[in-house]
Amino acid sequence: MPELSIRFRDWEEPAGRLPMGDAGAHHRVGLTSRHLLRDGRPWIPVSGEIHYSRVPRERWRERLLLMRSGGIDVVSTYLIWIHHEPVQGQARFDGDLDVAEFVRLCAELDLHVVLRLGPWVHGETRNGGFPDWVQQAPVRHRTDDPGYLELVSAWFQRLGKELAGLCGPDSPVIGLQLENELYTEPGHLLTLKRLAREAGLSAPIWTATAWGGADLPAHEVFPLWAGYGDGFWVDAADGWAPNFRAHFFFSHEWDDPGVGADVRDLQALEQTSTASEPGVSGFPPATCELGGGMASTYHRRIVPAAEDIAAVANAKLGSGSMWQGYYMYAGGLNPAGIGPVQESHATGYPNDLPVSDYDFHAAIGAAGLPSRAHAALRRQHAFLQAFGSDLADMPSVLPEQQPHGLGDVQTLRWALRSDGRSGFVFINWHQPHVPLPTRRNVHLSAELAENVINLGPFDVPPATIARWPIGLSLNGIQLRSATASALTALTDGTLVLVAEAGIDVVVDADAEQSAEGDVLRLTAQDRSATVIVIAAADADRVWVLDDRLVVLSEHPVWCDGGRIFVEADRAPRLEILRADGRRVPALSALAEAERARAVQVSQTREFGPPLASYGSFGGRASAPSPESIAQQAGVFELEDVGEPVAGTRRLLEIEWAGDVAQLCVDDEVVADRFWDGTPWTVDLDTVPGASGAQVSLRILALHPEADVWLDVAALDRRRAEIEPLAALDAVTLSRLTTWSASLSELG
């Protein structure tokens, strides 16, 4: 394969401050035309979406700590109006709706906050988050109609009573988002900004979504971009759309006209040319809504792989993104007790979603368990925590040999971010649906300001998602290059790399090298440096915690209150990686755990015959009604799911196949799920009454001709059946607890 080359190019314009926030709003956070600032230093934030109103309050702390241990430093959340005020004049901010307490908790955990005010938010909620009484009001919604503004002003004033005291110079609130996916009303965004300020809400950054050609008011809002590798907003019969494919390539184009296009078409909004493209607006590119997963709609049930999610994020970072954010990062459940609040055909939306389930296949699922995407993303985030301040001053450069369109599966996808002396080579050789071949005998050449870095030859297998350092200085020793991804730098200066599967690790340094296990010593005259290389097989077990503490654990890990915690259903093993070797600390358990055991199940009603169609809307299949499920579903009694025990939590895992499943307590539906081939995990200790033998399961069979899109594994199982697909494969219960040790005792 011929040599692939790239040439460093410096910034075209000098950096300038952007005073687009509120004067004196924050001591720590600022914005320039190149990047954000925190405490006066360049900063690439990593934000993750979690909806406090979709997560039980008793799980907030643990969920936020798990986000933090995944490298999240900014928490973003919608304020979903219909959750708070389904009845006019009876807004609630207690329990799971106590947004002020949620913000205080984020502050305690040293997490910044972006409040996405709306008032229209979408978020797969009915009416886009408007309460029914707002949706039914005789006004022109999402405009400066005086009647509409009167409703919004009252809502913002109510939010101000809860949150104004938490805004200001020392606040964790660093950003306020106005509306969501509003394309043609720049004047209305300014009105919303004024109403929010009048309610006492302030922040150093005001944001608005820019994708889809949104017309935004110049210099008044920070434009945010999206990047989804697949989405439910296309029809069941549609293939992998070009706007999805594009996100697996390095590019300096930031718009994604496909995000939410079905809703945009439904609302008959016209696209306009945007005034928010980088280089026109002067704002740095911020990819604040990368797909951290994907919701399952009835007609299209996407299961993104960890590599899909990580590849999109890596591509944006290599392309020059200055803000990495995910929707969603932590899934949840729609609140109970206020009726169905999900997006549905019944309320005029193009998609039917589960009544309660909002797991989103996120990095942290609705039951609080991290997925493989969490592992893949947290390695990128650890990289940003360690090197983000330098990376923010490095422009992105694309190679001379570019792919020949979105169908090119031969040309290597790579990019460079560099300041001319050092930097990082980004490689993105993964995409879903259309396999990529192994690229053989690859040679890369990066021409910097004063020297040329050559890498190779090496083979690049599929699923390579890499960030290789070049030109780094390690205690005065020049590291010319390394064919392994930079993870972090320990407080003593030790560089930590993670090997790529199928690629030999080659460290090219101006020093003698000696290896002992995973530790590489570099020595040159009177200087020395250390490099730790983590094997590719251990990559998913790597966690980088507070103070750059690097640990290996197959179970969730976080730090809190001077202690390190591991959550598991068995005694965990925790390894701490240091320059002088690995340590295995002694951990003490909070309570008695229980490994997964089979739950005894008895079927009390056979599967009824499903329908090929339960109706449609806009050409998309509609979900079966509650009555259809109640009449035709097979019913299974779970004979003993145990009782709540202090210091533990019970996880119920259901492996099943079919169309729709419902979990019931005393015959009342408490949770639901559309089948997509993945197990369904439920945190039973957040379900009132879920104990003993009071829990049952309903499964509706999937008709062979039902017009629903399934991912490969689920589709294969469906095709293997001639009759309607319905099965309960296994139900298991585990009891998790936490093990911990004092950080001061770890040395």
C-alpha positions in Angstrom: 0.0 0.0 0.0 1.5 3.4 -0.9 2.4 5.9 1.8 -0.4 8.0 3.1 0.6 11.5 4.0 -0.7 14.5 6.0 0.7 18.0 6.4 0.3 20.2 9.5 -1.5 23.5 8.9 -1.8 26.1 11.6 -4.8 28.1 12.6 -5.9 30.5 10.0 -7.1 33.1 12.5 -6.0 34.2 15.9 -8.2 33.2 18.9 -10.6 35.7 20.2 -12.8 35.8 23.3 -16.6 35.4 22.7 -18.6 37.3 25.4 -21.9 35.7 24.5 -22.9 34.7 28.0 -24.0 36.8 31.0 -21.5 39.3 32.3 -20.0 38.1 35.6 -22.0 34.9 35.3 -19.1 32.5 36.1 -15.6 32.7 37.5 -14.4 29.4 36.0 -15.8 29.0 32.4 -15.2 31.1 29.3 -15.4 30.8 25.5 -13.1 31.7 22.7 -13.4 31.3 18.9 -11.2 28.1 19.2 -12.3 26.4 22.4 -13.7 26.7 25.8 -11.8 27.8 28.9 -11.9 26.5 32.4 -9.9 28.3 35.1 -8.2 30.1 32.3 -6.9 27.0 30.5 -8.2 25.5 27.2 -10.8 22.9 27.9 -12.6 20.2 25.9 -15.7 19.4 28.0 -17.3 15.9 28.0 -21.0 16.1 28.6 -23.5 13.3 29.1 -27.2 13.5 29.1 -29.2 12.2 32.0 -32.8 13.1 32.8 -33.3 13.4 36.5 -37.0 13.0 36.1 -36.4 9.6 34.4 -34.1 8.3 37.2 -35.3 7.4 40.7 -33.9 10.0 43.1 -32.4 7.3 45.3 -30.2 6.3 42.2 -29.1 9.8 41.3 -25.8 9.8 43.3 -24.7 6.4 42.1 -25.6 7.2 38.5 -23.7 10.5 38.5 -20.7 8.9 40.1 -20.7 6.3 37.4 -20.9 9.0 34.8 -18.0 10.8 36.4 -15.9 7.6 36.5 -16.7 7.3 32.8 -15.0 10.7 32.2 -18.1 12.9 32.1 -17.4 16.3 33.6 -20.6 18.1 32.4 -24.1 16.8 33.1 -26.8 17.9 30.6 -30.5 17.4 31.3 -33.8 18.4 29.9 -36.3 20.1 32.1 -39.4 18.3 30.7 -42.4 20.5 31.4 -45.0 17.7 31.1 -43.2 15.7 33.8 -43.5 18.7 36.2 -46.9 20.3 35.4 -49.3 17.9 33.8 -52.1 19.9 35.4 -51.9 23.7 34.9 -50.9 25.5 38.1 -49.9 22.3 39.9 -46.2 22.2 39.1 -44.2 19.7 41.2 -40.6 19.8 42.1 -40.4 17.1 44.8 -39.0 13.6 44.8 -37.7 12.6 41.4 -38.6 16.1 40.1 -36.4 18.0 42.5 -34.2 19.6 39.9 -32.6 22.0 42.4 -31.4 19.1 44.5 -30.1 17.4 41.4 -28.1 20.5 40.5 -26.8 20.7 44.1 -25.7 17.0 44.0 -23.9 17.7 40.7 -22.1 20.6 42.4 -21.1 18.3 45.4 -19.6 15.8 42.9 -17.7 18.5 41.0 -19.8 18.1 37.9 -20.8 21.1 35.8 -24.4 21.3 34.5 -26.1 22.4 31.3 -29.9 22.9 31.8 -31.8 22.4 28.6 -34.7 24.7 29.3 -36.9 24.1 26.3 -39.8 24.8 26.7 -40.1 22.4 23.7 -37.5 19.7 24.2 -38.7 16.6 22.2 -36.8 14.0 24.2 -39.2 11.4 22.8 -42.0 12.9 25.0 -45.6 13.6 24.2 -46.1 17.0 22.6 -42.3 17.5 22.6 -42.6 18.0 26.4 -45.5 20.4 26.4 -48.2 19.5 28.9 -51.4 18.7 27.2 -53.0 22.0 28.3 -50.2 23.9 26.6 -50.4 21.8 23.5 -54.1 22.4 23.3 -53.9 26.2 24.0 -55.2 28.3 21.0 -51.7 29.9 20.4 -49.0 29.6 17.8 -46.5 27.4 19.6 -42.8 28.0 19.5 -43.2 31.6 18.3 -43.5 35.0 19.8 -47.3 34.7 19.9 -48.2 36.7 23.1 -50.5 34.0 24.3 -47.8 31.4 24.0 -45.2 33.7 25.6 -47.5 34.2 28.6 -47.5 30.4 29.2 -43.8 30.1 28.7 -43.0 33.1 31.0 -45.0 31.6 33.8 -43.1 28.3 33.4 -39.7 30.0 33.3 -40.6 32.1 36.4 -41.5 28.8 38.2 -38.1 27.4 37.1 -36.4 30.5 38.4 -37.9 30.0 41.8 -36.2 26.7 41.9 -32.9 27.4 40.1 -32.1 31.1 40.1 -30.3 30.8 43.4 -28.1 28.1 41.9 -27.0 30.3 39.0 -24.2 32.8 39.2 -20.4 33.1 39.5 -19.8 30.0 41.6 -22.6 27.9 40.1 -22.2 24.4 38.6 -24.6 25.7 35.9 -22.3 26.6 33.0 -24.9 26.5 30.2 -28.5 27.1 29.4 -30.1 25.7 26.2 -33.0 27.4 24.6 -35.6 25.3 22.8 -34.5 22.3 20.7 -34.4 21.8 17.0 -36.0 25.1 16.3 -35.1 26.0 12.7 -36.7 29.2 11.6 -37.3 31.4 14.6 -34.1 33.2 15.6 -36.1 36.1 17.0 -38.0 33.7 19.2 -34.8 32.3 20.6 -33.8 35.8 21.7 -37.2 36.2 23.4 -36.7 33.0 25.3 -33.3 34.2 26.4 -34.8 37.4 27.7 -37.6 35.5 29.5 -35.1 33.2 31.1 -33.0 36.1 32.3 -36.0 37.8 33.7 -36.7 34.7 35.7 -33.2 34.9 37.2 -31.6 32.2 35.1 -28.1 32.9 33.9 -25.0 31.1 32.6 -21.7 31.9 30.9 -22.9 30.0 27.8 -26.3 30.0 26.1 -26.7 27.2 23.6 -29.0 26.2 20.8 -29.1 23.2 18.4 -27.8 24.1 15.0 -28.3 21.0 12.9 -30.8 20.8 10.1 -29.9 24.2 8.8 -31.1 26.1 11.8 -31.3 29.9 11.6 -29.8 31.1 14.9 -29.4 34.6 16.2 -25.8 35.7 15.5 -23.4 35.9 18.5 -26.3 35.1 21.0 -26.2 31.3 21.3 -23.4 28.8 21.0 -24.4 26.4 18.0 -24.4 22.7 18.9 -24.0 19.9 16.5 -25.1 16.3 16.4 -23.8 12.9 15.2 -25.8 9.7 15.2 -24.5 6.6 13.5 -28.1 5.3 13.0 -31.5 6.5 14.0 -35.1 5.6 14.4 -36.3 8.6 12.4 -36.2 6.7 9.1 -38.7 4.2 8.0 -38.5 0.5 8.7 -37.7 -0.4 5.1 -35.0 2.2 4.7 -31.4 1.3 4.6 -28.4 3.0 6.2 -28.9 6.6 5.3 -26.0 8.7 4.0 -26.2 11.2 6.9 -25.6 8.3 9.3 -22.7 6.9 7.2 -21.0 10.3 7.1 -20.3 10.4 10.8 -17.8 7.5 10.5 -15.5 9.7 8.3 -13.2 12.6 9.4 -14.7 15.8 8.0 -14.8 19.5 8.7 -18.5 19.6 7.9 -20.6 19.7 11.1 -24.3 19.8 10.1 -26.5 16.7 10.1 -29.7 17.4 8.3 -31.2 14.0 9.1 -31.5 14.3 12.9 -35.2 14.4 13.8 -36.1 15.1 10.2 -39.3 13.1 10.5 -40.5 15.4 13.2 -39.4 18.4 11.3 -41.3 17.2 8.2 -44.3 16.6 10.3 -44.2 20.1 11.6 -43.8 21.4 8.0 -40.8 23.5 9.0 -38.7 24.7 6.1 -34.9 24.4 6.2 -32.9 27.6 5.7 -29.2 28.2 5.2 -27.5 28.3 8.5 -25.5 31.3 9.9 -23.9 29.0 12.4 -21.3 27.1 10.4 -17.8 27.3 12.0 -15.9 29.9 10.1 -19.0 32.0 9.6 -20.2 32.3 13.2 -16.7 32.2 14.7 -17.7 29.6 17.3 -15.6 26.4 17.8 -17.3 23.2 16.7 -19.2 21.5 19.5 -20.6 18.1 18.9 -22.8 18.1 22.0 -25.3 15.5 20.8 -23.4 12.5 19.7 -25.5 9.3 19.8 -24.6 7.7 23.1 -27.1 4.9 22.1 -30.4 4.9 20.4 -34.0 4.5 21.5 -36.1 1.6 20.3 -39.2 2.7 18.4 -41.8 0.1 17.5 -41.1 0.3 13.8 -37.2 0.5 14.0 -35.3 -1.3 16.8 -31.6 -0.3 16.5 -29.0 -1.8 18.7 -25.8 0.2 18.3 -22.6 -1.6 19.0 -20.0 -0.1 21.4 -17.7 0.3 18.4 -20.4 2.2 16.5 -20.7 4.8 19.3 -17.0 5.1 19.9 -16.2 5.4 16.2 -18.5 8.4 15.7 -17.1 10.1 18.8 -13.5 9.5 17.7 -14.2 10.8 14.2 -15.6 14.0 15.6 -12.6 14.4 18.0 -10.1 13.9 15.2 -12.1 16.3 13.0 -11.6 19.1 15.5 -14.6 18.9 17.9 -14.1 21.1 21.0 -16.9 19.7 23.0 -17.8 16.0 23.2 -21.4 15.4 24.4 -23.7 12.4 24.3 -27.4 11.8 24.1 -28.1 9.7 26.0 -25.3 8.8 28.4 -27.5 7.4 31.1 -30.9 5.9 30.3 -34.0 5.8 32.4 -37.8 5.2 32.7 -40.6 7.6 32.1 -42.2 8.8 35.4 -45.2 6.9 36.6 -48.4 8.3 38.0 -49.1 11.0 35.3 -50.3 8.8 32.5 -48.5 7.9 29.2 -46.0 10.7 28.4 -44.0 9.0 25.7 -43.9 10.0 22.0 -46.6 8.0 20.2 -48.8 7.8 17.1 -51.8 8.6 19.4 -50.4 12.1 19.9 -49.5 12.8 16.3 -45.9 11.8 16.3 -44.3 9.6 13.7 -42.9 7.1 16.2 -44.3 4.8 18.8 -42.1 4.3 21.9 -42.5 2.1 24.9 -44.7 3.6 27.6 -42.0 3.5 30.3 -38.7 2.3 28.8 -36.1 4.9 27.9 -33.0 2.7 28.3 -31.7 4.1 25.0 -29.0 1.5 24.8 -27.0 4.2 26.6 -23.5 3.9 28.1 -25.3 3.4 31.4 -28.6 1.6 31.0 -31.9 2.3 32.7 -31.0 -0.2 35.4 -27.7 1.5 36.1 -25.4 -1.0 34.5 -22.6 0.3 32.2 -22.5 -1.2 28.7 -19.5 -1.9 26.5 -20.0 1.6 25.1 -19.2 3.0 28.5 -15.8 1.2 28.3 -15.1 2.4 24.8 -16.0 6.0 25.5 -14.3 6.3 28.9 -11.0 5.5 27.3 -11.5 8.5 25.0 -12.6 10.7 27.9 -9.6 9.8 30.0 -7.5 10.9 27.0 -9.3 14.2 27.0 -8.8 14.7 30.7 -5.1 14.2 30.4 -4.4 15.8 27.0 -7.5 17.9 26.3 -5.9 21.2 27.3 -3.1 20.6 24.7 -5.5 19.1 22.1 -7.7 22.2 22.3 -4.9 24.3 20.8 -4.3 21.8 18.0 -6.2 22.3 14.7 -7.5 19.3 12.8 -5.9 18.5 9.4 -7.2 15.9 7.0 -4.9 13.8 4.8 -4.1 14.4 1.1 -5.7 11.1 0.1 -9.4 11.4 1.0 -12.0 8.7 0.6 -13.9 8.7 -2.7 -17.4 9.2 -1.2 -19.3 7.5 1.5 -19.2 4.1 -0.2 -15.4 4.0 -0.1 -14.3 1.0 2.0 -10.7 1.0 0.9 -9.1 4.4 1.7 -8.0 4.6 5.2 -9.8 7.1 7.4 -7.4 9.1 9.5 -6.6 12.6 10.6 -4.1 14.7 12.6 -4.4 17.2 15.4 -1.2 18.9 16.0 0.5 22.2 17.1 3.3 21.6 14.7 5.6 20.0 17.2 3.5 17.2 18.8 0.0 15.9 18.4 -2.1 12.8 17.8 -2.9 10.7 14.8 -6.6 9.6 14.8 -7.6 6.4 13.0 -11.2 5.4 12.4 -11.6 2.0 10.7 -15.0 0.9 11.8 -18.6 1.3 10.6 -21.8 -0.7 11.1 -23.8 -2.5 8.4 -21.1 -2.4 5.7 -18.0 -4.3 6.8 -14.5 -2.8 6.3 -11.6 -5.0 5.2 -8.2 -5.2 6.9 -5.9 -2.6 5.4 -2.5 -4.3 4.8 1.0 -2.8 4.9 -0.1 0.7 5.9 2.5 3.5 6.0 1.6 6.9 7.4 3.6 10.1 7.1 2.8 13.2 9.2 4.7 16.3 8.2 5.0 18.7 11.2 6.5 22.1 11.3 10.1 21.0 11.8 10.1 17.2 11.2 8.3 14.3 9.6 6.9 11.4 11.6 6.6 8.0 9.9 4.6 5.2 11.1 4.4 1.7 9.7 4.3 -0.6 8.1 1.3 -2.2 10.0 -2.0 -3.8 9.2 -5.2 -2.0 10.3 -8.0 -4.6 11.1 -11.7 -3.7 11.3 -12.8 -2.0 14.5 -9.6 0.0 14.9 -10.5 3.2 16.7 -7.2 4.9 17.7 -5.5 8.0 19.0 -1.7 7.6 18.6 0.7 10.1 20.1 3.5 11.7 18.1 6.2 14.1 19.2 5.4 14.0 22.9 8.0 15.0 25.4 8.3 12.6 28.4 10.6 14.1 31.0 12.7 15.5 28.3 12.8 12.3 26.2 11.3 12.7 22.8 8.6 10.1 22.0 8.5 10.3 18.2 5.5 8.0 18.0 3.6 5.0 19.4 1.2 2.6 17.7 -1.1 2.4 20.7 -3.8 4.8 21.9 -2.9 7.4 24.5 -5.0 6.9 27.5 -3.7 9.1 30.3 -0.6 10.4 32.1 -0.2 9.5 35.7 0.6 12.2 38.2 4.2 11.1 38.2 4.4 11.7 34.4 4.1 8.0 33.4 2.4 7.7 30.0 -0.3 5.1 29.7 -1.2 3.6 26.4 -3.8 1.0 25.3 -2.9 -1.4 22.6 -5.1 -1.9 19.5 -6.3 -5.4 18.7 -4.3 -6.9 15.9 -1.6 -4.1 15.8 1.8 -4.6 17.3 2.8 -1.8 19.7 5.9 0.0 18.4 7.3 2.8 20.6 9.7 5.0 18.7 11.7 7.2 21.2 15.0 8.9 21.4 16.1 6.6 24.2 17.0 3.0 25.1 14.1 0.8 25.9 13.7 -2.1 28.4 10.4 -3.9 29.1 9.2 -5.6 32.2 5.6 -7.0 31.7 3.4 -4.1 30.7 6.0 -1.4 31.9 8.4 0.1 29.3 11.4 2.0 30.7 13.0 4.7 28.5 16.5 6.0 29.4 18.7 8.6 27.7 21.8 10.0 29.4 20.6 11.5 32.7 16.9 11.2 31.9 14.3 8.5 32.2 10.6 8.0 31.5 8.1 5.2 31.9 5.3 4.0 29.6 2.7 1.5 30.7 1.1 -0.4 27.8 -2.3 -2.0 28.6 -3.1 -5.0 26.4 -6.0 -4.8 24.0 -7.6 -7.8 25.8 -7.8 -5.6 29.0 -9.1 -2.5 27.2 -12.7 -2.9 28.4 -11.5 -3.3 32.0 -9.7 0.0 32.1 -11.0 2.9 34.3 -9.3 6.2 35.0 -10.7 7.6 38.2 -10.1 10.8 40.3 -6.5 12.0 40.3 -5.6 9.8 37.3 -5.9 6.6 39.3 -5.8 3.8 36.7 -7.5 0.6 37.6 -8.6 -2.6 35.9 -12.0 -4.0 36.9 -14.7 -5.9 35.1 -17.3 -4.4 37.4 -18.4 -0.7 37.8 -16.0 1.5 39.8 -16.2 5.0 41.1 -14.7 7.2 43.8 -16.7 9.0 46.5 -15.8 10.6 49.8 -12.2 9.5 49.9 -13.0 5.9 49.0 -13.1 3.7 45.9 -16.2 1.6 45.3 -16.8 -1.5 43.2 -20.4 -2.7 42.6 -20.7 -6.5 41.9 -22.7 -9.6 42.7 -19.5 -11.4 43.8 -16.2 -10.5 45.4 -14.5 -8.3 42.8 -10.8 -8.1 41.9 -9.4 -4.6 41.5 -6.0 -4.0 40.0 -4.2 -0.6 40.3 -1.7 0.2 37.7 1.4 2.2 38.7 4.8 2.8 37.3 6.3 0.4 39.9 3.8 -2.4 39.1 0.3 -3.5 39.9 -1.4 -3.6 43.2 -4.5 -5.5 44.3 -6.1 -3.7 47.3 -8.2 -5.5 49.9 -11.9 -4.5 49.6 -14.6 -4.8 52.3 -18.3 -5.5 51.4 -21.2 -3.3 52.5 -23.6 -6.3 52.5 -24.0 -9.8 51.3 -24.1 -10.2 47.5 -25.8 -13.0 45.5 -24.6 -14.2 42.1 -27.2 -14.5 39.4 -29.6 -17.4 40.1 -32.5 -18.7 38.0 -35.9 -17.5 38.9 -38.6 -20.2 38.8 -41.2 -19.4 36.2 -44.6 -20.9 35.6 -46.6 -20.1 32.4 -50.2 -19.4 33.3 -51.5 -18.4 29.9 -50.4 -19.5 26.4 -49.3 -17.1 23.7 -52.3 -15.8 21.7 -52.1 -15.2 18.0 -50.6 -11.8 17.2 -51.7 -9.5 14.4 -49.5 -8.7 11.4 -50.4 -5.1 11.9 -51.9 -3.0 14.8 -52.4 0.0 12.5 -50.0 2.6 11.2 -49.3 6.3 11.1 -47.4 8.0 8.3 -46.5 4.7 6.8 -45.0 3.4 10.1 -46.3 0.4 12.0 -48.1 1.3 15.3 -47.5 -0.5 18.5 -50.2 -2.8 19.8 -52.6 -1.3 22.3 -52.6 -2.2 26.0 -55.8 -4.1 25.3 -54.2 -6.2 22.6 -51.3 -7.1 24.8 -53.6 -7.9 27.8 -55.7 -10.2 25.6 -53.0 -11.9 23.5 -49.8 -12.0 25.5 -48.5 -15.1 27.1 -48.3 -14.7 30.9 -45.6 -16.0 33.2 -45.6 -15.8 37.0 -42.2 -15.3 38.6 -42.3 -17.4 41.7 -39.8 -15.6 43.9 -37.8 -12.5 43.2 -36.8 -11.9 46.8 -37.1 -8.9 49.0 -35.3 -5.6 49.3 -32.2 -5.8 51.6 -30.4 -2.7 52.8 -27.0 -2.2 51.1 -27.9 -4.2 48.0 -30.0 -3.9 44.9 -31.8 -6.6 43.0 -31.3 -6.9 39.2 -33.8 -8.9 37.2 -32.5 -10.0 33.8 -35.1 -11.3 31.3 -33.9 -13.0 28.1 -36.9 -13.3 25.7 -38.1 -13.0 22.2 -41.3 -11.6 20.7 -42.8 -8.2 20.1 -43.6 -6.4 23.3 -43.1 -7.4 26.9 -44.6 -6.0 30.1 -43.5 -6.4 33.7 -46.4 -6.4 36.1 -46.8 -6.2 39.9 -50.2 -7.5 41.1 -51.3 -7.5 37.5 -50.5 -3.8 37.1 -48.0 -2.9 34.4 -44.9 -1.2 35.8 -42.5 -1.4 32.9 -42.4 -2.4 29.2 -40.0 -3.1 26.4 -39.9 -3.7 22.7 -37.9 -6.8 21.7 -34.6 -6.0 19.8 -32.7 -9.2 20.6 -31.0 -7.9 23.8 -31.7 -8.9 27.4 -34.0 -6.7 29.5 -32.6 -5.7 32.9 -34.8 -4.2 35.6 -33.7 -2.6 38.9 -36.4 -4.3 41.0 -35.6 -2.2 44.1 -37.0 0.9 42.3 -40.3 -0.9 41.5 -42.8 -0.5 44.3 -44.2 -3.9 45.4 -41.8 -6.0 43.3 -41.1 -8.7 45.8 -41.9 -12.3 46.7 -44.3 -13.9 44.1 -46.2 -10.7 43.1 -44.3 -10.2 39.9 -45.4 -11.5 36.5 -44.4 -11.0 32.8 -46.5 -10.7 29.7 -45.0 -11.4 26.3 -46.8 -10.7 23.0 -45.7 -12.8 20.0 -44.2 -11.1 16.9 -46.0 -11.9 13.7 -43.7 -13.1 10.8 -45.1 -10.3 8.6 -45.0 -7.4 11.1 -43.4 -4.4 9.5 -40.6 -3.8 12.0 -36.9 -3.4 11.5 -34.6 -5.5 13.6 -30.8 -5.6 14.0 -28.9 -8.6 12.6 -28.9 -10.9 15.6 -32.6 -10.4 16.3 -33.4 -10.6 12.6 -31.6 -14.0 12.3 -33.7 -15.4 15.1 -36.9 -14.1 13.6 -36.1 -15.6 10.2 -35.4 -19.0 11.8 -39.0 -19.2 12.9 -41.9 -19.9 10.5 -44.6 -19.3 13.2 -45.0 -16.1 15.3 -41.9 -15.6 17.5 -42.5 -15.8 21.2 -40.2 -17.3 23.9 -39.1 -16.7 27.4 -35.5 -18.1 27.4 -34.4 -17.3 30.9 -35.1 -15.1 34.0 -32.3 -14.6 36.5 -31.9 -12.5 39.6 -28.7 -11.1 41.1 -28.2 -9.1 44.3 -25.4 -6.5 44.0 -23.6 -4.7 46.7 -20.5 -2.4 46.9 -17.0 -3.3 48.0 -14.8 -0.4 49.0 -11.3 0.7 50.2 -9.9 3.9 51.5 -8.1 5.9 48.8 -5.5 6.9 51.3 -4.6 3.3 51.9 -3.9 2.6 48.2 -0.6 4.4 48.3 
